[in-house]
Amino acid sequence: MSVPAAPPSDPADFIREWTVVAPPPLCPELKLHLAGPVTPLWEATETTLAETGLPPPYWAFAWPGGQALARYLLDNPGEARGKTVLDFAAGSGISGIAAARCGARRVVASDLERFALAAIELNAALNGVAIETCAEDFTAGGVEAFELILAGDVCYERAMAERVWPWLKSRAGAGARVLLADPGRNYLPKAGLREIARFTVPTTLELEDRVERETFVYRIAP
């Protein structure tokens, strides 16, 4: 498979060409468009990045936080059943897909990248669920009221954590149930979290510094 000479005009076509359909390790009942050999996809996206400003393909990986949230919901379907759900910074959309599988009344998956939104729509179709996608930056204000907010692996960078954490706390204070899953990232806040589950998530040395990560699911205290 050769690196494209020009930026892809259709994100969905690019995703179909450069990924394989496979189950994430912790959630074998789900299917996602995932990177096979990591390097070719990364190189393809780096070529596009040089020409169009496309960020690295984080949407092509089932990160530990997203897998842990999805597993928790699938094991505890009452958390999402009948609720309005926001999968925040959704990436592949795995958490939102799990919520939809559990009978959520409405699921919105948000991400700022158009390739991520295309991946979420393809992944939702793979799993036979309906998910709305949007590119709104909810941390900028004007958020609608969701009963359940899911945030997987959002504390991997200082700037991201500093922007996201106050907003998640404000949503919890407004009455939403806010679940955050994290595999021990450096910028996870030390207070205001109540552990409700933990999972050992298989990972790859191409993305992480170990072959598995203990990943915690927290409820953010109001």
Residue, then its C-alpha position, 0 to 999 in steps of 0.5 A: m500500500s503506497v502513501p497517497a500523493a495527494p490529500p484524500s478528498d473523502p475522509a470515509d474513503f481514506i478510512r476504508e482504505w487505510t484501516v481494517v475492521a477488527p474488535p478492540p481487545l477489551c470489547p470483542e463484541l464491538k467492531l471498529h475501523l482500526a489501524g493495522p500496521v501502524t506505520p503505513l497509516w501514520e505515514a499516510t496521514e503525515t503526508t496529508l498533514a504536510e499538505t492540508g494540516l490534518p492531525p495524526p490519526y488518533w481516531a484509528f486506535a482504540w485507546p485504553g480510556g475509551q476501551a475501559l469506558a465502553r467495557y464498563l458501560l457494556d457490563n453496566p447497561g443501566e448507566a446509559r439506558g434511556k439517557t442522553v449521552l455525550d461522547f466527548a472528544a470521541g476519537s473512534g467513537i467506541s464509548g458512544i457506540a457502547a452507550a448506544r448498544c446499551g439503549a441510550r435514548r440519544v448519543v452525540a459524539s463530538d470531535l474537532e477532527r473531520f476524519a474522526l467524525a467520519a470514522i465515528e459514523l463508519n464505526a456506528a454503522l458497523n455496529g448497527v447503532a445510531i449516533e449523531t456527530c458534531a464538531e462543536d467545542f463544548t468546552a467553549g460554552g453553550v453546551e446543551a444538557f446531557e444526562l451522561i458525559l463520557a470522556g476517555d483518555v483526555c488528560y494526555e497533554r497539559a493544555m488539553a487537561e487544563r481546558v477539559w477538566p474545569w468544563l467536566k467539573s462544571r457539567a458534573g456540578a450542573g447535574a450530569r453524570v460524568l465518567l472519565a477513564d484514564p490509564g495513568r496519564n501525567y495530567l490527570p487531576k488528583a482530586g475530585l475523582r471517585e473510582i468506580a471500575r478498573f480494567t487491564v487493557p491490552t496495548t501495543l508498544e507502537l503506541e504505549d510504553r507497555v503491553e497493557r495498561e491498568t485503566f481506571v473509570y472514575r465518576i467526577a464528583p459534583 
